[in-house]
Amino acid sequence: MTNTVAKRTRLSGPGPAAEIGLLIYPDCQLAAIYGLTDLFRIAGEWSGAPARHIRVTHWQATGDSVTCIWDSHPGAPHRLSHAITPPSLIQPDRMAPQPIAARWLSARHAEGATLCSVCAGAFVLAETGLIDGRRATTHWAFARQLAERFPKVQLADSMMVVDEGDILTAGGILAWADLGLTLVGRLLGPATMLATARFLLIEPPRHSQRPFAQFIPRFDHGDDPIRQVQHQIHAEAATLEGVADLAGRAGMTGRTFLRRFRAATGMTPVEYLQQVRIAKAREALERTLLPVDRIAWDVGYSDAATFRKLFQKLAGLPPAAYRQQFGIAPEERAPNPAKG
C-alpha cells in the first residue's frame, strides 16, 4: 500500500482520537514543536488502529490573530482537544507579553480544549489568568520569576508534569517529551504510550524535577547584612552548629533577622543552610567515590540517617541512587583521599 493510499485509508476512518494544536509564538522552541509532532505521529502508528491517530496542527500568533499554518490531516474542520504552548528559547524576563496568544488560548479553553504548557510556555499560559489559584509547574530555574509575575499561581515546581485535568503544565525545556507521552497515555492508552517511549528510547513520563534542580542562591537583593550572613553560611556550612547566633552576627533581633532573611533569600536560615549543605553533598556524589557516611560528615551532619532523609527530601533521590544517575565515569572522578 502506498503512502497516499494509506493516508486516504486513515482519513476515511471515524476520525482522530484528538486534535492537538501547537502554538508558535516569538522565540519559542521549534524543536519542541517538531518533536511533539513526530512523537504524536509515532504514537498513532504504534496504536495498532489506523483510525486512532492524533491530528496535529501548528498555529502561529502573528499581528492580532492566530492562524493555522500546518495540519497533519487537513480537510476536516478544526476542533482542538488540546493546545500546547512550547518552551521559550529566551529567558522569561526577556519574553514579550503575548496577549493575542493568551486570548486565543482562553477561547480554546472555553470551547472545551485542555491547555498545556512546557517550561517557560507557562508564562504565556499564565497570561490567560486560567491558572490563577491552580497548581502549575515550570522550569525550576524560572519558578521564582513565575511566582513574582503571577503570584496567584500555586507553584509546584518540583514536579515534572502537573495534571489539573483541563490544564497540564510540564517543567524543563525538554519536558515536552514527558508531556507528549502523558497525553499519548491519556488519549491512546498506556500500552501505546510505553511502545512509543520504547521506540524513541526515552523513559516514560518522569515525576520530579528535584534531581535536576540546582540551588542558586540570591545575592543581589540589596540587603547587605543578610548578604554577609549568606557568605558566612557558605564558608562555614560544615561547622555551623546552627543558625541561632546568625541574628547577632547581623546585628538584628531574632524576629527582624528571620523576616529580612526570608524576604531576601526566599527561605528561612535553616532551609538555606540545608540547601548549601546538600548542594555540597551533590557535588561530592557526582565527582568522588567517597562513602555516603563520609560525605554526610564532611558537609556537616554527624547523623548519616538524618542526612539521607534530608537529601532525599531536597534532591528527590536517595544519595546512592543520585550517584548512580549523575555520577561521572569512575576514571574521571577525583581520587578518594580516604584511600590515600
C-alpha positions in Angstrom: 0.0 0.0 0.0 1.4 3.3 -1.0 1.7 6.2 1.4 -1.0 8.1 -0.4 -3.5 5.1 -0.2 -2.6 4.6 3.5 -3.3 8.3 4.2 -6.7 8.1 2.4 -7.5 5.0 4.5 -6.7 6.9 7.7 -8.8 9.8 6.6 -11.8 7.7 5.7 -12.0 6.2 9.2 -14.1 7.5 12.1 -11.7 10.4 12.7 -8.8 11.3 15.0 -8.6 10.4 18.7 -7.8 14.1 19.3 -6.6 17.3 17.6 -3.6 18.8 19.3 -2.7 22.4 18.4 0.9 23.5 18.9 1.2 27.3 19.4 4.1 29.1 17.7 5.0 32.4 19.4 8.0 34.6 19.0 11.3 33.0 20.2 9.6 29.7 21.1 11.5 26.4 20.8 10.7 25.0 17.4 12.4 21.7 18.4 9.5 21.1 20.8 7.0 21.9 18.0 8.5 19.4 15.6 9.5 16.9 18.3 5.9 16.7 19.6 4.6 16.5 16.0 6.8 13.4 15.4 6.0 11.9 18.8 2.3 12.0 18.2 2.7 10.6 14.7 4.8 7.7 16.0 2.2 7.1 18.8 -0.5 6.8 16.2 1.5 4.3 14.2 2.1 2.2 17.3 -1.5 2.4 18.4 -2.4 -0.7 16.3 -5.5 1.0 14.9 -5.2 3.3 11.9 -8.2 5.3 12.9 -6.7 6.0 16.4 -4.3 8.7 15.2 -3.7 12.1 16.7 -4.3 15.1 14.4 -1.6 17.7 14.9 -1.9 21.3 13.9 0.5 24.2 14.1 -0.9 27.6 15.0 1.0 30.9 14.8 0.4 34.1 16.6 1.0 37.0 14.2 -0.4 40.5 14.3 -3.7 40.4 16.0 -4.8 36.9 15.2 -3.7 33.2 15.5 -3.9 31.1 12.3 -3.3 27.5 11.4 -0.2 27.2 9.3 0.2 23.4 9.1 -2.1 20.4 9.5 -1.2 16.7 9.7 -4.7 15.7 8.4 -6.1 18.7 6.5 -9.7 18.9 5.3 -11.9 18.5 8.3 -13.0 21.5 10.4 -10.8 22.2 13.4 -11.9 21.0 16.8 -9.0 21.3 19.2 -9.0 18.9 22.1 -5.6 20.3 23.4 -3.5 23.4 22.9 0.2 23.4 23.9 2.5 26.4 24.5 6.1 25.2 24.0 9.2 26.4 25.8 10.9 29.7 25.0 14.5 30.0 23.8 15.0 33.2 25.7 14.8 33.9 29.4 11.4 34.8 30.9 12.5 38.3 31.8 13.1 39.0 28.0 9.8 37.4 26.9 7.4 39.9 25.5 3.7 39.7 26.6 1.6 37.6 24.3 -2.0 39.0 24.7 -3.2 37.7 21.3 -1.9 34.2 22.1 -3.5 34.4 25.6 -6.9 35.3 24.2 -6.7 32.5 21.7 -5.8 30.0 24.4 -8.7 31.3 26.6 -11.1 30.9 23.7 -10.0 27.3 23.1 -10.4 26.5 26.8 -13.9 27.9 26.7 -14.7 25.6 23.8 -13.5 22.6 25.8 -9.8 22.3 24.9 -7.3 21.2 27.5 -4.5 23.8 27.8 -0.9 22.6 28.2 2.5 24.3 28.6 6.1 23.3 28.7 8.9 25.1 30.6 8.6 28.9 30.0 5.5 28.3 28.0 3.8 28.6 31.4 4.3 32.3 31.3 2.2 32.6 28.1 -0.4 30.3 29.7 -0.4 32.3 32.9 -1.4 35.4 30.9 -4.8 33.9 30.4 -5.5 34.0 34.1 -6.8 30.4 33.9 -4.1 29.1 36.2 -4.7 31.6 39.0 -5.3 29.6 42.1 -4.3 26.4 40.3 -1.2 24.2 40.6 1.3 24.6 37.8 5.0 23.9 37.1 7.7 25.4 35.0 11.5 25.0 34.7 12.9 25.0 38.3 15.2 27.9 37.3 12.2 30.1 36.3 10.0 29.3 39.2 10.8 32.4 41.2 10.1 34.7 38.2 6.8 33.0 37.5 5.8 33.4 41.2 6.7 37.1 41.2 5.0 37.8 37.9 1.9 35.7 38.6 1.6 35.5 42.4 -1.9 33.8 42.3 -0.4 30.7 40.6 0.2 27.8 43.1 3.7 26.8 42.1 4.6 23.1 42.1 8.0 23.5 40.5 9.4 20.2 42.0 7.1 18.3 39.7 7.8 17.4 36.1 4.2 17.3 34.9 1.2 18.7 36.8 -2.1 17.4 35.6 -5.1 19.5 36.7 -7.5 17.8 34.3 -8.3 20.7 32.0 -4.8 22.2 32.3 -1.4 20.4 32.2 2.0 22.0 32.8 5.4 20.5 32.3 8.8 21.5 33.7 12.1 21.6 31.9 12.9 22.6 28.4 12.9 19.0 27.2 9.9 18.1 29.2 7.8 18.3 26.1 8.6 14.5 25.8 7.1 13.9 29.2 4.0 16.0 28.4 3.7 14.3 25.0 3.8 10.8 26.5 1.4 11.8 29.2 -1.1 12.9 26.5 -0.5 9.7 24.5 -1.2 7.6 27.6 -4.4 9.6 28.1 -5.6 9.5 24.5 -4.3 6.2 23.1 -3.8 4.2 26.3 -0.8 3.1 28.4 0.3 0.3 26.1 0.7 2.8 23.2 2.5 5.2 25.5 5.0 2.6 26.5 5.5 1.4 23.0 6.2 5.0 21.8 8.7 5.5 24.7 10.5 2.3 23.8 10.7 3.1 20.1 12.1 6.6 20.9 14.5 5.1 23.5 13.2 7.5 26.2 11.8 7.0 29.7 8.1 7.1 30.4 7.0 10.4 31.9 9.1 11.4 34.8 7.6 12.7 38.0 10.0 15.1 39.6 12.5 17.9 38.7 14.2 17.7 42.0 17.1 15.5 40.9 17.9 18.0 38.2 17.4 21.3 40.1 20.3 23.3 41.4 20.5 25.5 44.4 21.0 29.0 43.0 21.3 31.5 46.0 20.3 35.1 45.5 22.9 37.7 46.5 21.6 40.7 44.5 18.7 41.5 46.9 20.3 44.7 48.3 20.3 43.8 52.0 24.0 44.0 52.9 23.8 42.5 56.4 21.9 39.5 55.1 24.3 39.1 52.3 27.2 39.0 54.8 25.4 36.2 56.7 24.9 34.3 53.5 28.6 34.5 52.8 29.3 33.2 56.3 26.9 30.3 55.8 28.6 29.2 52.6 32.1 29.5 54.2 31.2 27.7 57.4 28.4 25.4 56.4 30.1 22.2 57.6 31.0 23.6 61.0 28.0 25.7 61.9 26.2 24.3 65.0 23.0 26.0 64.0 21.7 29.4 62.9 20.7 30.7 66.4 23.7 33.1 66.5 23.3 34.4 63.0 21.0 37.2 64.0 23.6 38.5 66.4 26.2 38.5 63.7 23.8 40.6 61.5 23.2 42.9 64.4 19.4 42.3 64.5 16.8 40.8 66.8 15.8 37.3 66.0 12.4 38.3 64.6 13.8 41.0 62.4 16.5 38.7 61.1 14.1 36.0 60.2 11.8 38.4 58.4 14.6 40.1 56.4 16.4 36.8 55.6 13.2 35.3 54.2 12.5 38.4 52.2 16.0 38.5 50.8 16.5 34.8 50.0 13.0 33.3 49.8 13.7 30.8 52.7 14.5 30.6 56.4 18.1 30.4 57.6 17.7 26.7 58.5 16.4 25.9 55.0 19.2 28.0 53.4 21.8 26.1 55.4 20.3 22.8 54.4 20.3 23.8 50.8 24.0 24.8 51.0 25.0 21.5 52.6 23.0 19.3 50.2 24.5 21.2 47.3 28.0 20.3 48.5 26.9 16.7 49.0 25.5 16.5 45.5 28.9 17.7 44.1 30.7 15.1 46.2 28.4 12.3 45.0 28.8 13.4 41.4 32.6 13.8 41.4 34.1 11.5 44.0 33.8 7.9 45.3 33.7 8.9 49.0 31.3 6.8 51.1 27.9 8.4 51.8 28.6 8.5 55.5 31.8 10.4 55.0 30.1 12.9 52.7 27.4 13.4 55.4 30.1 14.2 57.9 32.1 16.5 55.6 29.0 18.7 54.8 28.0 19.0 58.5 25.9 16.0 59.5 27.1 13.6 62.2 24.0 11.5 61.9 24.1 9.8 58.5 20.4 8.7 58.7 19.3 12.3 59.1 21.5 13.3 56.2 20.0 10.6 53.9 16.4 11.6 54.9 17.1 15.3 54.2 19.0 14.5 50.9 16.1 12.5 49.5 13.7 15.3 50.5 15.6 18.0 48.7 17.2 16.0 45.8 14.3 13.7 45.2 16.5 10.6 45.3 18.5 8.7 48.0 22.2 9.5 47.9 23.2 6.1 46.3 20.6 6.5 43.6 21.6 10.1 42.9 25.3 9.0 42.5 24.2 6.2 40.1 22.3 8.6 37.9 24.5 11.7 38.0 28.0 10.4 39.0 30.6 10.8 36.2 32.6 8.0 34.9 34.9 6.4 37.6 38.1 7.3 35.7 37.1 10.9 35.6 36.3 11.2 39.3 38.6 12.9 41.7 40.8 10.4 43.7 39.4 9.2 47.0 41.6 10.8 49.7 40.3 8.3 52.2 42.3 5.6 50.4 45.5 7.6 50.5 
